[in-house]
């Protein structure tokens, strides 16, 4: 077992904020699908687009962990085989759930109805259950190991890669999703770490676009 952070643990707090976003969005997703009235193709397209952005963010999140984090942990920590297999199985189960939804979306977008929507809502409920189980296990068993055995620079690469590989037109939306979930202190920290152009883009474009999109998505849930 190799400890690289003796006396100076890596700060993984940002991951807890990311997890809060995924918990929130996964819990809302089935409700959004059920909120679409039969024949309302415009709203079906809106909700489907939101799901695809959510799925994109989750895909990058897990891919970065698989490719950048797990190889380092496996090389430095004598992990129990049960834990490794559980994390792998959970990633596959989460991905499989997303694939089921993606396969069902086109028919629902073209003709939203109970027949096309209920299977999607049910699949999303199952997906949320699997995801919440995984996120809880990751926070309990994996992040403490990261804090001890992964350097801050290695940890920061996950965020850097997400920013690099995510389509530029999606970055402000993902920033908005994080800021919505963040505490005031976390919000100050996140915005303080942004480069100046990104701060300006959020202030003058991103904030209003995010607020408008979320209002259009969620207002029908309160009706």
ABEGO torsion letter per residue (X at the ends): XBBAABGBBBBAAAAAAAAAAAAAAAAAAAAAAAABBBGBAAAAAAAAAAAAAAAAAAAAAAAAAAAAAAAAAAAABBBBAAAAAAAAAAAAAAAAAAAAAAAAAAAAAABBBAAAAAAAAAAAAAAAAAAAAAAAAAAAAAAAAAAAABBAAAAAAAAAAAAAABBAAAAAAAAAAAAAABBAAAAAAAAAABBAAAAAAAAAAAAAAAAAAAAAAAAAAAX
